[in-house]
């Protein structure tokens, strides 16, 4: 486990619902190619804050890299609806682009 993940987990001890830390842990796992762990932390992020739209985007990238494109499309569709609902135009555009790329 990286030092960064350890630091983020220590922060989570005092605030277990800190989506920034959960997302950060997910990103660290994704960078290391640990897709199962990354996906689980992206899921925790969106369970706590469904408007954390980039968690859907990066979860989908992990799913694609893990050879699970159908699940990635489903994740992107959910993220796209959430981005539209929350008015996150930038995330909406990036999610749409990735969805088009893998479709």
Backbone as CSV, one residue per row, in Angstrom:
resi,resn,N_x,N_y,N_z,CA_x,CA_y,CA_z,C_x,C_y,C_z
1,UNK,0.852,-1.177,0.000,0.000,0.000,0.000,0.895,1.237,0.000
2,UNK,0.514,2.202,-0.801,1.336,3.398,-0.906,1.195,4.270,0.339
3,UNK,2.195,5.113,0.509,2.176,6.055,1.626,0.966,6.984,1.522
4,UNK,0.632,7.377,0.303,-0.511,8.274,0.094,-1.810,7.606,0.548
5,UNK,-1.976,6.341,0.216,-3.182,5.628,0.648,-3.225,5.547,2.170
6,UNK,-2.097,5.279,2.777,-2.035,5.224,4.245,-2.437,6.562,4.856
7,UNK,-1.940,7.639,4.296,-2.279,8.972,4.800,-3.779,9.238,4.669
8,UNK,-4.344,8.879,3.508,-5.773,9.108,3.285,-6.616,8.244,4.223
9,UNK,-6.193,7.008,4.458,-6.926,6.141,5.390,-6.874,6.685,6.811
10,UNK,-5.744,7.252,7.182,-5.651,7.872,8.510,-6.639,9.022,8.634
11,UNK,-6.765,9.815,7.587,-7.738,10.910,7.599,-9.165,10.381,7.698
12,UNK,-9.426,9.245,7.062,-10.768,8.662,7.090,-11.182,8.196,8.482
13,UNK,-10.205,7.881,9.307,-10.536,7.435,10.663,-11.330,8.490,11.423
14,UNK,-10.991,9.746,11.219,-11.708,10.809,11.924,-12.973,11.246,11.179
15,UNK,-13.001,11.037,9.866,-14.173,11.399,9.068,-14.447,10.304,8.039
16,UNK,-15.118,9.230,8.440,-15.305,8.083,7.544,-16.141,8.372,6.294
17,UNK,-16.871,9.459,6.286,-17.686,9.815,5.120,-17.039,10.896,4.258
18,UNK,-15.738,11.065,4.375,-15.023,12.084,3.614,-14.842,11.607,2.171
19,UNK,-15.667,12.125,1.280,-15.626,11.664,-0.109,-14.318,12.037,-0.802
20,UNK,-13.705,13.124,-0.410,-12.420,13.503,-1.004,-11.374,12.424,-0.723
21,UNK,-11.346,11.926,0.508,-10.391,10.858,0.867,-10.726,9.552,0.165
22,UNK,-12.005,9.204,0.140,-12.412,7.970,-0.535,-12.052,8.015,-2.018
23,UNK,-12.331,9.133,-2.642,-12.008,9.319,-4.056,-10.494,9.265,-4.266
24,UNK,-9.752,9.878,-3.370,-8.293,9.861,-3.459,-7.737,8.453,-3.343
25,UNK,-8.286,7.667,-2.430,-7.859,6.275,-2.281,-8.178,5.500,-3.561
26,UNK,-9.366,5.726,-4.090,-9.760,5.061,-5.338,-8.790,5.407,-6.465
27,UNK,-8.437,6.667,-6.576,-7.522,7.091,-7.645,-6.144,6.465,-7.477
28,UNK,-5.673,6.355,-6.253,-4.369,5.729,-6.000,-4.390,4.252,-6.394
29,UNK,-5.472,3.572,-6.048,-5.600,2.173,-6.442,-5.674,2.047,-7.967
30,UNK,-6.417,2.944,-8.601,-6.537,2.900,-10.061,-5.174,3.099,-10.722
31,UNK,-4.408,4.059,-10.224,-3.073,4.308,-10.789,-2.174,3.085,-10.677
32,UNK,-2.381,2.303,-9.623,-1.556,1.118,-9.380,-2.116,-0.125,-10.085
33,UNK,-3.225,0.039,-10.796,-3.816,-1.090,-11.503,-4.596,-2.041,-10.612
34,UNK,-4.932,-1.600,-9.414,-5.737,-2.414,-8.489,-7.209,-2.009,-8.675
35,UNK,-7.778,-2.515,-9.763,-9.095,-2.054,-10.186,-10.216,-2.450,-9.233
36,UNK,-10.151,-3.629,-8.650,-11.203,-4.055,-7.719,-11.288,-3.103,-6.538
37,UNK,-10.137,-2.772,-5.964,-10.106,-1.848,-4.838,-10.545,-0.445,-5.263
38,UNK,-10.102,-0.020,-6.427,-10.484,1.304,-6.927,-11.994,1.398,-7.113
39,UNK,-12.554,0.404,-7.777,-13.998,0.394,-8.043,-14.780,0.431,-6.737
40,UNK,-14.347,-0.344,-5.757,-15.036,-0.359,-4.460,-15.022,1.030,-3.817
41,UNK,-13.904,1.735,-3.903,-13.821,3.071,-3.293,-14.584,4.117,-4.108
42,UNK,-14.617,3.967,-5.430,-15.463,4.868,-6.221,-16.925,4.648,-5.846
43,UNK,-17.315,3.386,-5.634,-18.693,3.096,-5.221,-19.020,3.728,-3.870
44,UNK,-18.100,3.633,-2.919,-18.320,4.270,-1.613,-18.486,5.779,-1.770
45,UNK,-17.679,6.359,-2.641,-17.752,7.805,-2.883,-19.134,8.208,-3.362
46,UNK,-19.662,7.488,-4.371,-20.968,7.868,-4.928,-22.134,7.457,-4.039
47,UNK,-21.928,6.475,-3.169,-22.979,6.140,-2.195,-23.173,7.300,-1.223
48,UNK,-22.058,7.898,-0.809,-22.123,9.015,0.136,-22.545,10.304,-0.560
49,UNK,-21.993,10.524,-1.746,-22.297,11.745,-2.498,-22.545,11.401,-3.964
50,UNK,-23.804,11.147,-4.335,-24.118,10.788,-5.714,-23.719,11.859,-6.741
51,UNK,-23.497,13.090,-6.282,-23.103,14.167,-7.194,-21.593,14.233,-7.445
52,UNK,-20.837,13.309,-6.905,-19.384,13.263,-7.135,-19.182,12.589,-8.489
53,UNK,-19.483,13.333,-9.549,-19.624,12.776,-10.900,-18.353,12.164,-11.469
54,UNK,-17.200,12.689,-11.099,-15.979,12.116,-11.656,-15.684,10.730,-11.105
55,UNK,-16.319,10.358,-10.011,-16.167,8.997,-9.502,-16.773,8.000,-10.487
56,UNK,-17.880,8.374,-11.127,-18.477,7.500,-12.138,-17.539,7.371,-13.342
57,UNK,-16.999,8.479,-13.745,-16.092,8.503,-14.900,-14.882,7.599,-14.666
58,UNK,-14.226,7.783,-13.535,-13.011,7.013,-13.267,-13.322,5.549,-12.932
59,UNK,-14.460,5.302,-12.321,-14.872,3.909,-12.109,-15.043,3.225,-13.460
60,UNK,-15.672,3.909,-14.394,-15.875,3.335,-15.723,-14.542,3.061,-16.416
61,UNK,-13.580,3.966,-16.266,-12.255,3.734,-16.859,-11.615,2.473,-16.270
62,UNK,-11.767,2.290,-14.970,-11.245,1.077,-14.324,-11.945,-0.165,-14.868
63,UNK,-13.252,-0.073,-15.027,-14.000,-1.208,-15.559,-13.553,-1.547,-16.973
64,UNK,-13.317,-0.546,-17.787,-12.810,-0.780,-19.142,-11.448,-1.455,-19.071
65,UNK,-10.565,-0.912,-18.245,-9.221,-1.479,-18.113,-9.254,-2.902,-17.562
66,UNK,-10.284,-3.225,-16.792,-10.435,-4.566,-16.225,-11.167,-5.511,-17.182
67,UNK,-11.490,-5.012,-18.391,-12.162,-5.853,-19.381,-13.645,-6.038,-19.144
68,UNK,-14.272,-5.031,-18.544,-15.700,-5.102,-18.218,-16.452,-3.929,-18.847
69,UNK,-16.463,-3.854,-20.188,-17.047,-2.688,-20.860,-18.549,-2.515,-20.660
70,UNK,-19.291,-3.597,-20.513,-20.736,-3.461,-20.306,-21.037,-2.765,-18.980
71,UNK,-20.304,-3.144,-17.946,-20.476,-2.488,-16.649,-20.027,-1.032,-16.724
72,UNK,-18.996,-0.778,-17.524,-18.516,0.596,-17.690,-19.603,1.459,-18.325
73,UNK,-20.264,0.922,-19.349,-21.344,1.688,-20.003,-22.471,1.997,-19.019
74,UNK,-22.847,1.004,-18.227,-23.906,1.210,-17.230,-23.497,2.293,-16.228
75,UNK,-22.255,2.226,-15.779,-21.737,3.234,-14.843,-21.765,4.610,-15.473
76,UNK,-21.352,4.706,-16.732,-21.334,6.006,-17.417,-22.741,6.551,-17.612
77,UNK,-23.691,5.687,-17.915,-25.072,6.149,-18.066,-25.611,6.700,-16.749
78,UNK,-25.301,6.010,-15.653,-25.705,6.500,-14.328,-25.030,7.838,-14.041
79,UNK,-23.730,7.915,-14.312,-22.986,9.155,-14.084,-23.482,10.298,-14.942
80,UNK,-23.842,9.987,-16.184,-24.354,11.017,-17.086,-25.668,11.593,-16.558
81,UNK,-26.550,10.710,-16.117,-27.818,11.182,-15.539,-27.574,12.027,-14.297
82,UNK,-26.616,11.597,-13.471,-26.315,12.343,-12.252,-25.702,13.699,-12.582
83,UNK,-24.796,13.737,-13.557,-24.169,15.002,-13.954,-25.219,15.977,-14.473
84,UNK,-26.122,15.473,-15.272,-27.202,16.334,-15.787,-28.079,16.836,-14.650
85,UNK,-28.417,15.935,-13.732,-29.275,16.292,-12.600,-28.632,17.348,-11.707
86,UNK,-27.313,17.225,-11.520,-26.620,18.159,-10.630,-26.114,19.404,-11.358
87,UNK,-26.242,19.433,-12.686,-25.803,20.592,-13.461,-24.300,20.663,-13.665
88,UNK,-23.616,19.523,-13.560,-22.163,19.484,-13.752,-21.870,19.290,-15.237
89,UNK,-21.845,20.395,-15.958,-21.698,20.369,-17.409,-20.344,19.800,-17.831
90,UNK,-19.303,20.127,-17.119,-17.966,19.635,-17.470,-17.901,18.113,-17.335
91,UNK,-18.372,17.582,-16.226,-18.386,16.131,-16.035,-19.292,15.471,-17.071
92,UNK,-20.407,16.095,-17.352,-21.333,15.562,-18.345,-20.629,15.372,-19.693
93,UNK,-19.877,16.370,-20.107,-19.162,16.293,-21.381,-18.116,15.198,-21.396
94,UNK,-17.363,15.072,-20.309,-16.323,14.042,-20.260,-16.924,12.644,-20.192
95,UNK,-18.014,12.505,-19.465,-18.691,11.209,-19.381,-19.247,10.831,-20.751
96,UNK,-19.865,11.788,-21.433,-20.384,11.524,-22.772,-19.270,11.100,-23.723
97,UNK,-18.137,11.767,-23.643,-17.013,11.442,-24.530,-16.506,10.013,-24.287
98,UNK,-16.381,9.628,-23.029,-15.927,8.270,-22.726,-16.970,7.247,-23.141
99,UNK,-18.222,7.563,-22.942,-19.295,6.659,-23.357,-19.247,6.446,-24.878
100,UNK,-19.061,7.518,-25.632,-18.954,7.407,-27.094,-17.727,6.599,-27.494
101,UNK,-16.654,6.764,-26.758,-15.403,6.065,-27.063,-15.522,4.553,-26.879
102,UNK,-16.269,4.120,-25.872,-16.347,2.681,-25.612,-17.583,2.024,-26.213
103,UNK,-18.467,2.817,-26.783,-19.693,2.236,-27.377,-19.439,1.664,-28.751
